[in-house]
Amino acid sequence: MPSWETRQSAGDRVDDAEAACQYLHASGPRQSLAEVGVHLQRRRELLAACARLTVELNSTYYRGVVSAETSRGSVARQNLLNAAAKELSETGELEVAAVARRAGVSVGLPYRYFGTRTGLLIAILDAFYDRLCDAAALRDYDESTWAAREQHRIRDWVTFLYAEPLAPIVLGGLVGDGEVAAAHTSRLSLLIEIGARNMARAQRSGELPSDRDPEYLAAATLGGTNAVVSIALTRTPRPAAESVISQLWKFVSGAVGVAETGRNTR
C-alpha cells in the first residue's frame, strides 16, 4: 500500500513537508515517520473539514442572496404588472414608457422582466385569467347538484368581472399582435376544455341530457356569458349584477338542458 507521502499531489506534498518540519521542530527530533504521518493525516482531515464548512457557509450565503434577489425580482415584476394593468384599464392604451413612469422605474426595467410590449400584454392577460380561475372557473363548490354548483359559479363569475377593472378591455377584445391573440385563444380554449369535462361528468351522472356535445355546450355558454357581461359593462347606467346573473342562468340552464332533465326524472 503506498505510504502517506506517495498518495499526495505535488502541491500537497510541499504543504505536508512544511507542516512536517514545523511538527518536528515543535515536538523534537525523536518522532517517527509514522507519527509524522498521523499528524499530517489529522491536519489534512481538519483542513478538509474547514473547506467543507467554508463551502457550506458560502452556499448558504449564496442561497440567501439568490432568494433575496428572487424575492425582490418578484416584487418588482408584480409592481410593473400592477402599473401596466392600471395604465391599460384607465387609458385603454399600453406604452412601456408610460408603465415605467407609473411604476416609478427606468424605462428599461419592464423590458428586463417582459422582453417586449407584447410580452407585457400577455403577462397582463395571463394574470387576468389566473384571477378569474381563482374566483370562479376552477373553484370547487359544495352544493349537492350540478345545477346549484353552476348557479354559484355564474354568480361568482359575474361578480368578479363586475369588480375587475380590466374586464371591459379583455372581454371587448384586447388589442395586440398575433402573439397576444394566440395567448388569448389559448386561455379561452383551456376554459372551454375545463367546462366540457364538467358538463360531460354531469351527463354521465344523469344530471344533464347526453344528446349534446359537451365541448359545443362549453364553448357556447362561455362565449355567451362573456359576451353578455361585456355588453352589460358598457351600458350606462350599468345593470345590476343580480339581473345579469339571473338572465345568464336562464340562458345556460336552457342551453345545457337542466329543465329537460328535471322533467325526465319526474
Steps between C-alpha positions, in 0.01 A plus 500: 500500500650842412622705790330818601779685318437346155121547515522878491513734203812705447338807656377298798848352552653846517240605759552176693879542499466845649254371759729206582793734560287714729376191686851359547630837613224526760510134613867422486706277270390165652168481316470206258387532142178322592428756772569782257262333255224474761545866583482601135198277438319671786607836358362412158172381651468824694573705187247297302237556770575873495471502122162323513376742762614792286317358199184444705512850645560651158221288353260605776597862448460465124157340538401780730622760252324324210182467705508867590569597139219272379262648754589855400464402135154356562392817679638719220327289235168513685528876545553537126200276428283705735615823336437356153152380595411845635641671191303273270173517693513879545624604156420205275860516376821331602829675439803360678634847583169596662501181706855575618401854600197374689714240681773754571775297333732534203361442152726199458369306802174375339705363210719313748202313641270471198726532199263698278172689512339180371649306789359753744154476342506121521605518865206733572265262319632197688466676834141595416403141418684368805284727715186386318593135555556562870173689534272267303624282215705253705314524829346194664152553641328307778144492364359152444380547140667611180238770447552653845878493462489669159256765616754580771780506240311743276437726796871503587594542132284809453599643837868470410457659157292785639777582747795445265626824338648312203183304422356745242829505309570126511142397421473767234808368321844584632689684227834345412693309239468137396680373810254675729205363302649150517550528876139617540371213289707255702352615830145487362563152359614382842183636663290326233681172567440533874131581441459209259636253755270644763195460277603152385511385863152644556377316190647171623336545840163570338479862614514625141362344181768316304375589151722814470871532444652625829776690322248688287300578811806625687603723208150640462441569868847648556476723194142599582578577862799720417310673219204580725725637776701700247182671379383561856833663591469752217149612588430821685369457757645155549224243565489339841717190529207298637301567184787385280555189714131408483477535122828317444382203704182477293715498185753244630249266662289500185799436274632204697154354566465529878121549473464202264686273739272609781191416292643160402565403861152584623 
